[in-house]
Amino acid sequence: MLKYSIIVPAYNEEKSLDLFYKAVTPLMDGLNEEYEMIFINDGSRDATKEILDGLAQKDNRVKVCHFSRNFGQQAALLCGLKESSGQAVIAMDADLQDPPEVALQMIEKWKEGFDIVHGRRKKRNGETAFKKATAYVYYRFMRKITKMDMPADVGDFKLYDRKVVNAILSLSEHDRLLRAQVAWVGFKQTFVDFERPERVAGKTHYTLKKMIKLAESGVFPNTDYTLTFPIKLGVLIGFLSVVCFITFIVLACSGVSFGGLTAWLFPTIGVAVAILLVCQGLANMHTAMIYREVQNRPIYIVSEKINFDK
């Protein structure tokens, strides 16, 4: 078995791939231990395929999986975990926002006996205030409603021991957020702090739509909070309604005029309908996720694999 596997999802990263290869290779060579680099081309529409094919041709440690279309970063990471053979597996971004030298620090922590080593971002350069704020809120919200010890300020830049990889691959759900599953499987975990630099080239491919989808994959498979929330909300509204009626009765008995019940009718109906629609929508999102699980379609489709027989 190889010592290390580096898995790298790539979507339209033609400007970053050569820079990534040239940055990572000398550092890993300096360890004097066997390793592989697994690139997952997630249905790129630029020259990513041709560049990866060229890297694989000149270096048989470079292994490539080409997806038949874009399936998303989580599917690409899962494919990398499945195809890896290293005793330790490191997931990194192709844009060098995950500094390669930090991966060496992760390896040192792994050799100390830790099974999972998270890269924890102390500073995020080149990212908008909106993205930083939503990430801050999301991780803390996830910890509260899922009751999982999901680390804040970490992404998918991690080192996994082989037994952790096997544990994650044993999970059968289709909608996945790996950083949530890492929290669920447990094992001995630690952190390496780093300052996240700007991209070396190109621009981020994480649109607001993809961020919402990622959040959905983290929340709904890992908690029933959205199903129990309507009950809690119903109890609260019922209590407030009783208080409101008692208040109206007291005011009426005291001869205080407050415009009559008609003035409150339409806004009350509007709020009630909005609450019902929100609650129904939350339940429907759970139902939609169950529907996708029942379909049991593959999480990704590999159209071509290179160098895995070498």
C-alpha positions in Angstrom: 0.0 0.0 0.0 1.2 3.5 -0.8 2.0 5.9 2.1 0.1 8.9 0.9 -2.7 9.8 -1.5 -3.5 13.4 -2.4 -6.9 13.9 -3.9 -7.7 17.0 -5.9 -11.1 17.9 -7.3 -10.8 20.1 -10.4 -13.5 22.0 -12.2 -12.3 24.5 -14.9 -8.9 24.8 -13.3 -6.8 25.0 -16.5 -4.8 28.0 -15.1 -4.0 26.3 -11.7 -3.1 22.7 -12.4 0.5 23.1 -13.6 1.2 25.5 -10.7 -0.4 23.0 -8.3 1.7 20.1 -9.6 4.9 22.1 -9.5 4.3 23.2 -6.0 3.2 19.9 -4.5 5.6 17.5 -6.2 8.9 18.7 -4.7 7.5 18.8 -1.2 6.2 15.3 -1.4 9.4 14.0 -3.0 11.2 15.4 -0.1 9.5 12.9 2.2 11.2 10.0 0.4 8.0 8.0 0.7 5.7 6.7 -2.0 2.6 8.7 -2.9 0.0 9.3 -5.6 -1.9 12.3 -6.8 -5.5 11.7 -7.8 -7.1 14.4 -9.8 -10.9 14.3 -10.4 -12.0 16.3 -13.4 -15.5 17.2 -12.4 -16.9 17.7 -15.9 -14.7 20.7 -16.8 -15.4 22.7 -19.9 -12.0 24.3 -20.4 -8.6 22.6 -21.1 -8.5 20.9 -17.7 -8.9 17.4 -19.3 -6.0 17.9 -21.7 -3.7 19.3 -19.0 -4.4 16.4 -16.6 -3.9 13.9 -19.4 -0.5 15.5 -20.1 0.5 15.4 -16.4 -0.5 11.7 -16.2 1.5 10.9 -19.3 4.7 12.3 -17.9 4.3 11.1 -14.3 2.6 7.8 -13.6 2.1 8.9 -9.9 -0.6 11.3 -11.3 -3.9 9.4 -11.7 -7.0 11.0 -13.2 -10.7 10.3 -13.1 -12.8 12.2 -15.7 -16.4 12.5 -14.8 -19.0 12.3 -17.6 -20.4 15.7 -16.4 -20.3 18.0 -13.5 -21.4 16.2 -10.3 -20.1 18.7 -7.7 -17.2 18.9 -5.3 -18.5 16.5 -2.8 -19.0 13.8 -5.4 -15.4 14.4 -6.6 -14.0 14.2 -3.1 -15.9 10.9 -2.6 -14.5 9.5 -5.8 -11.0 10.4 -4.7 -11.5 8.7 -1.4 -12.8 5.6 -3.1 -10.0 5.4 -5.6 -7.2 6.2 -3.1 -4.9 3.5 -1.8 -2.7 5.5 0.6 -2.4 4.9 4.3 -3.1 8.6 4.7 -5.3 10.6 2.3 -5.1 14.4 1.9 -7.8 16.3 0.2 -6.8 19.7 -1.3 -8.1 22.3 -3.7 -6.4 22.8 -7.0 -6.1 26.5 -6.7 -3.4 26.4 -4.0 -5.6 28.1 -1.4 -4.8 25.0 0.6 -1.0 25.6 1.0 1.0 22.4 0.3 3.4 23.1 3.2 0.4 22.8 5.5 -0.1 19.3 4.2 3.3 18.4 5.6 2.3 19.7 9.0 -0.8 17.5 8.7 1.4 14.5 8.0 3.4 15.2 11.1 0.2 15.2 13.2 -0.8 11.9 11.6 2.5 10.4 12.5 1.8 11.5 16.1 -1.2 9.3 16.1 -4.1 11.5 15.0 -6.7 9.9 12.6 -8.1 13.1 11.2 -6.2 16.4 10.8 -8.3 19.5 9.9 -6.9 22.5 8.2 -8.4 25.4 10.1 -8.5 28.8 8.5 -7.5 31.6 10.8 -7.7 34.2 8.0 -9.4 34.0 4.6 -7.8 36.3 2.0 -9.5 37.1 -1.3 -13.0 36.2 -0.1 -16.0 38.5 0.1 -17.4 39.7 3.4 -20.7 37.9 2.5 -19.0 34.6 2.1 -17.1 34.9 5.3 -20.2 35.9 7.2 -22.4 33.1 5.8 -19.6 30.5 6.5 -19.4 31.8 10.1 -23.1 31.5 10.7 -23.5 28.2 8.9 -20.9 26.2 10.9 -22.3 27.4 14.2 -25.9 26.8 13.1 -25.0 23.3 12.1 -23.4 22.6 15.4 -26.5 23.7 17.2 -29.2 21.8 15.3 -27.3 18.6 14.5 -25.8 18.2 17.9 -22.6 17.1 16.2 -19.2 18.4 17.1 -18.7 19.9 13.6 -15.5 22.1 13.7 -15.9 25.7 12.8 -13.7 27.5 10.2 -12.7 24.3 8.4 -13.4 23.1 4.9 -12.5 20.0 3.0 -8.7 20.5 3.4 -8.0 17.5 5.6 -5.9 14.4 6.2 -7.7 11.1 6.7 -6.3 7.9 8.1 -7.2 4.8 6.0 -9.6 3.5 8.6 -11.4 6.9 8.5 -11.7 6.7 4.7 -13.1 3.1 5.0 -15.7 4.3 7.6 -16.8 7.2 5.4 -17.1 4.9 2.4 -19.3 2.5 4.4 -22.0 5.2 4.7 -24.7 4.7 2.1 -26.5 8.1 1.8 -26.3 9.9 -1.5 -26.6 13.6 -0.3 -23.3 14.0 1.4 -21.4 16.8 3.1 -18.1 15.1 4.0 -17.1 17.6 6.7 -20.4 16.6 8.5 -19.7 12.9 8.1 -16.2 13.3 9.4 -17.7 14.8 12.6 -20.2 11.9 12.8 -17.7 9.0 12.4 -15.5 10.3 15.3 -11.9 9.1 15.7 -9.0 11.1 17.1 -9.0 14.5 15.5 -6.8 17.6 15.7 -6.1 20.9 13.8 -3.4 22.7 11.9 -4.0 26.4 11.7 -3.1 28.4 8.5 -3.8 31.6 6.7 -5.8 30.9 3.5 -4.2 32.8 0.6 -6.0 34.1 -2.5 -6.3 31.8 -5.6 -3.2 31.6 -7.7 -5.3 31.9 -10.9 -8.8 31.9 -12.2 -11.9 32.6 -10.1 -14.0 30.7 -7.6 -16.6 28.3 -8.9 -18.7 28.3 -5.8 -21.8 30.3 -6.7 -24.5 31.2 -4.2 -26.6 28.4 -5.7 -23.9 25.9 -5.0 -23.3 27.2 -1.5 -27.0 26.8 -0.7 -27.0 23.2 -2.1 -24.0 22.4 0.0 -25.8 23.8 3.1 -28.8 21.7 2.3 -26.7 18.5 2.0 -25.3 19.3 5.4 -28.5 20.1 7.2 -31.2 17.7 6.1 -29.4 14.4 6.2 -28.0 15.1 9.6 -30.9 16.4 11.7 -34.7 16.1 12.1 -34.8 19.6 13.4 -36.8 20.9 10.4 -39.4 18.2 11.0 -39.9 18.9 14.7 -39.6 22.7 14.3 -43.3 23.2 13.1 -44.5 21.5 16.3 -42.4 23.9 18.5 -43.6 26.8 16.4 -47.2 25.7 16.7 -47.0 25.4 20.5 -45.5 28.9 20.6 -48.1 30.5 18.3 -50.9 28.7 20.3 -49.6 30.1 23.5 -49.3 33.6 22.1 -52.8 33.3 20.7 -54.2 32.5 24.1 -52.4 35.4 25.6 -53.7 37.7 22.8 -57.3 36.6 23.4 -57.1 37.1 27.1 -55.7 40.6 26.4 -58.6 41.4 24.1 -61.1 40.2 26.7 -59.5 42.3 29.4 -59.4 45.4 27.2 -63.0 44.9 26.2 -64.1 44.5 29.8 -62.2 47.7 30.7 -63.9 49.7 27.9 -60.7 50.3 26.0 -61.1 50.7 22.2 -58.4 49.1 20.1 -59.9 49.2 16.6 -61.8 45.9 16.8 -60.8 42.5 15.8 -61.2 43.3 12.1 -58.1 45.5 12.1 -56.0 42.4 13.1 -57.7 39.9 10.8 -55.8 40.2 7.5 -52.3 40.5 8.9 -53.0 37.6 11.2 -54.2 35.4 8.3 -51.1 36.5 6.3 -48.7 35.5 9.0 -50.5 32.2 9.6 -50.4 31.3 5.9 -46.7 32.2 5.7 -45.9 30.0 8.7 -47.8 27.1 7.2 -46.1 27.4 3.8 -42.6 27.6 5.5 -43.3 24.5 7.6 -44.7 22.6 4.6 -41.6 23.7 2.5 -39.2 22.3 5.2 -41.1 19.0 5.2 -41.1 18.9 1.4 -37.3 19.4 1.3 -36.9 16.3 3.5 -39.3 14.4 1.2 -37.3 15.5 -1.8 -34.1 14.2 -0.2 -35.8 10.9 0.6 -37.0 10.7 -3.1 -33.4 11.1 -4.3 -32.2 8.3 -1.9 -35.0 6.0 -3.1 -33.9 6.6 -6.7 -30.5 5.1 -5.8 -28.7 6.7 -8.7 -24.9 6.7 -8.6 -23.4 9.8 -7.0 -21.0 10.2 -10.0 -20.2 8.6 -13.3 -16.5 8.1 -14.3 -16.1 8.2 -18.1 -12.3 7.6 -18.1 -9.6 6.6 -15.7 -5.9 7.1 -16.3 -2.8 5.4 -14.6 -4.7 3.4 -12.0 -3.3 0.2 -13.4 0.3 1.4 -12.8 
